[in-house]
Each structure stands twice: as structure tokens, then as C-alpha cells.
């Protein structure tokens, strides 16, 4: 693992170590992390299991994008295990001054303060690296805890696509929120 860039104290007393994704991060562990989220039907965009080969392709794409200054991915580990990720991707073309954020947390690490602190760090790094005009993210309407957290962090809803994404057998709204300066 790369040198940690931050530590986040969780409400249960444990500490999360935050670093940028690196070649040394285990593709197998990243694969277990995403597939656990898919299995629990977490409110994320990924909807089906990811093979180890697909995970390696994704990891290579993330690392290449980081090298080109187009994106970054933060890895949160607790007790040496991946429990969360948060990343930023610069839009392309004429909207390249905008940055989209994303976050995913293992079920056992939700509601412990990790999500908010990890997203704050992601915002800070996005501003430093990309100097964006806009920072935005998407959230499913059924993910009320995340929506509430985003509002507390200064995000405001600017678009809603009604009944856009299927989640646990029902169509839910896909909401886009922009960070207010």
C-alpha cells in the first residue's frame, strides 16, 4: 500500500487509514469489496458481480487516469482491510472544468463518520488537483442517509431523473447534487 495521506477516527474508536489507489493494492481485495456491495444490493450504480479480470482492467484504468491527472481514487482501510473508496473524475471535453465525486462504504463501516470525513478529503483534494468550476455527485433517492450527509456537507440538489435506476426490484430516482461554494 502507498504511504497513507490521512487517518480518520471512527465513532467506534477504530482508525481508518486513507491512501491513493496504487499498483500494490490487492486486486482480489478490491474485487471482494465491490462484490460484497453488489451482493447486499447497496445503493450504488454497479448492479452485477465483477470478475477478477474486469477488476484488474478497472484498476489499470484508474491508475492510468490518475497518472494523466484526470482522476484519483482514495482507499480507506481499517485493520488492513478495504472498507471504503472515494474518488473524483474530471469531466471531459467542454465540461472538463467539472468534477464528479463518488463514494462507497462497506456495510460495517457506515454511520461511523467515515463517509463524511472521506468525502471532505475527496473534496479538498479535488479542489487542489483540479481547481474545478463545479463539484457534483449522484445519489439514489432510496439512500436517505447519504442524501442527508451530502446536504450537511454543502451539496444541493440540481437535477432529478425520476424512476431512473432499478434498486432491489423497484425503480428509484437518480438525484444529482452540486457543492455550493
Residue pairs with C-beta under 8 A, 6 or more apart in sequence:
1 17
1 19
1 22
1 24
1 25
1 75
1 77
2 19
2 20
2 21
2 22
2 24
2 25
3 19
4 17
4 18
4 19
5 18
5 19
5 20
5 74
5 121
6 18
6 121
7 15
7 16
7 17
7 18
8 15
8 16
8 18
8 76
8 113
8 114
8 117
8 118
8 121
9 15
9 113
10 16
10 78
10 109
10 112
10 113
10 114
11 111
11 112
11 113
12 112
14 78
14 79
14 112
15 78
16 76
16 77
16 78
16 83
16 84
16 109
16 114
16 118
17 76
17 77
17 78
18 74
18 75
18 76
18 77
18 118
18 121
19 74
19 75
19 77
20 66
20 72
20 73
20 74
20 75
21 59
21 62
21 63
21 66
21 72
21 73
21 74
21 75
21 85
22 63
23 63
25 59
25 75
25 82
27 52
27 55
27 56
27 59
28 52
29 81
29 82
30 55
30 59
30 82
31 50
31 51
31 52
31 55
32 82
33 82
33 83
33 85
33 104
33 106
34 46
34 50
34 55
34 104
35 49
35 50
36 106
36 107
37 44
37 46
37 104
37 106
38 44
38 46
38 47
38 48
38 49
38 50
39 49
40 107
41 167
41 168
42 104
42 107
43 139
43 140
43 142
43 143
43 146
43 167
44 104
45 138
45 165
47 166
50 58
62 71
62 73
62 87
65 71
65 89
66 72
66 73
69 90
69 129
70 89
70 90
71 87
71 88
71 89
71 90
72 87
72 88
72 125
72 129
73 85
73 86
73 87
74 85
74 86
74 87
74 118
74 121
74 122
74 125
75 82
75 84
75 85
76 82
76 83
76 84
76 85
76 86
76 105
76 109
76 114
76 118
77 83
78 109
82 106
83 105
83 106
83 108
83 109
83 114
84 103
84 104
84 105
84 106
84 109
84 114
84 115
84 118
85 102
85 103
85 104
86 101
86 102
86 103
86 104
86 118
86 119
86 121
86 122
87 101
87 102
87 103
87 122
88 99
88 100
88 101
88 102
88 122
88 125
88 126
88 129
88 130
88 135
89 99
89 100
89 102
90 96
90 98
90 99
90 130
90 132
91 97
91 98
91 99
91 100
97 132
97 133
97 134
98 132
98 133
98 134
98 135
98 136
99 126
99 130
99 132
99 134
99 135
99 136
100 136
100 137
100 138
101 119
101 122
101 123
101 126
101 135
101 136
101 137
102 137
102 138
103 115
103 118
103 119
103 122
103 137
103 146
105 114
105 115
105 118
110 145
111 145
115 146
115 149
116 149
116 152
116 153
119 149
119 150
119 153
120 153
123 135
123 153
123 179
126 132
126 135
127 135
134 178
134 179
135 178
135 179
136 155
136 158
136 176
136 177
136 178
136 179
137 150
137 155
137 176
137 177
138 174
138 175
138 176
138 177
139 146
139 147
139 150
139 174
139 175
139 177
140 165
140 167
140 172
140 173
140 174
140 175
141 147
141 160
141 172
141 173
141 174
141 175
142 167
142 168
142 170
142 172
147 175
147 177
150 177
151 177
153 179
154 179
154 180
155 177
155 178
155 179
155 180
156 177
156 178
156 180
157 175
157 176
157 177
158 176
158 177
158 178
159 175
159 176
160 173
160 174
160 175
160 176
161 173
161 174
161 175
162 173
163 171
163 172
163 173
164 171
164 172
164 173
164 174
165 171
165 172
165 174
166 172
